[in-house]
Amino acid sequence: MIEWRANRPKWEQIADVIRERIADGTYPPDSPVPSEHKIVQEFGVDRGTARKVLDHLRETGVTYAVRGLGSFVAGKPDQDPTDPHGSP
């Protein structure tokens, strides 16, 4: 369980945890990230908070959503998504 810092919203702290897991390879490119339900279970937050985490990660390009399937890691952090060869 995470130790919450009072000076930052919970959704930001959870997003940081997921970004760290992406960076360390726990969630490699194109793999699923936790669903709203799993975020609620793991972090003990409400669905609105979990939704905000997933929305933020998608809006910042960290993840992408596939309707009916969930959210997935967008790609290598140093990869230019417009470069088909994957060069930084």
C-alpha positions as CSV (number, residue, x, y, z in Angstrom):
1,M,0.0,0.0,0.0
2,I,1.2,3.5,-0.8
3,E,2.0,6.1,1.9
4,W,0.0,9.1,0.8
5,R,1.6,12.5,0.8
6,A,-0.8,15.2,1.9
7,N,0.6,17.8,-0.4
8,R,-0.3,16.0,-3.7
9,P,-3.6,14.6,-4.9
10,K,-3.9,10.8,-4.7
11,W,-4.5,10.4,-8.5
12,E,-1.1,12.1,-9.2
13,Q,0.7,9.8,-6.8
14,I,-0.9,6.7,-8.3
15,A,0.0,8.0,-11.8
16,D,3.6,8.4,-10.6
17,V,3.6,4.7,-9.4
18,I,2.3,3.5,-12.8
19,R,4.8,5.6,-14.7
20,E,7.6,4.2,-12.5
21,R,6.4,0.7,-13.3
22,I,6.4,1.5,-17.0
23,A,10.0,2.9,-16.7
24,D,11.2,-0.2,-14.8
25,G,9.7,-2.6,-17.3
26,T,6.9,-3.9,-15.1
27,Y,4.5,-2.8,-17.8
28,P,6.4,-3.0,-21.1
29,P,5.2,-1.2,-24.3
30,D,1.8,-2.3,-25.6
31,S,1.1,-4.2,-22.4
32,P,-2.1,-3.5,-20.3
33,V,-1.9,-1.2,-17.3
34,P,-4.3,-1.8,-14.4
35,S,-8.0,-1.3,-15.0
36,E,-10.1,1.1,-12.9
37,H,-11.2,-1.8,-10.9
38,K,-7.6,-3.0,-10.2
39,I,-6.5,0.5,-9.2
40,V,-9.5,0.8,-6.8
41,Q,-8.5,-2.6,-5.2
42,E,-4.7,-2.0,-5.1
43,F,-4.7,1.6,-3.8
44,G,-8.0,1.8,-1.9
45,V,-9.4,4.8,-3.8
46,D,-12.8,5.4,-5.4
47,R,-13.6,4.8,-9.1
48,G,-13.5,8.5,-9.9
49,T,-9.9,8.7,-8.7
50,A,-9.0,5.6,-10.7
51,R,-10.6,7.0,-13.8
52,K,-8.7,10.3,-13.3
53,V,-5.4,8.4,-13.2
54,L,-6.2,6.5,-16.4
55,D,-7.5,9.7,-18.2
56,H,-4.4,11.6,-17.2
57,L,-2.0,8.9,-18.4
58,R,-3.8,8.7,-21.7
59,E,-4.0,12.5,-22.1
60,T,-0.2,12.8,-21.5
61,G,0.6,10.1,-24.0
62,V,1.8,7.5,-21.5
63,T,-1.0,5.1,-22.4
64,Y,-3.6,4.6,-25.0
65,A,-7.1,3.1,-24.7
66,V,-8.7,0.5,-26.9
67,R,-12.4,0.5,-26.5
68,G,-13.6,-2.6,-24.8
69,L,-10.1,-3.8,-24.0
70,G,-8.6,-1.3,-21.6
71,S,-5.5,0.9,-21.4
72,F,-2.1,0.0,-22.7
73,V,1.5,1.4,-22.4
74,A,2.0,3.7,-25.4
75,G,5.6,2.8,-26.2
76,K,9.1,3.4,-25.2
77,P,9.4,6.7,-23.3
78,D,12.2,7.9,-25.6
79,Q,10.5,6.8,-28.7
80,D,9.0,9.4,-31.1
81,P,5.5,8.0,-31.9
82,T,5.7,9.6,-35.4
83,D,8.9,7.7,-36.2
84,P,8.0,4.2,-37.7
85,H,11.6,3.0,-37.0
86,G,11.4,3.8,-33.2
87,S,14.4,6.1,-33.1
88,P,14.5,8.7,-30.3
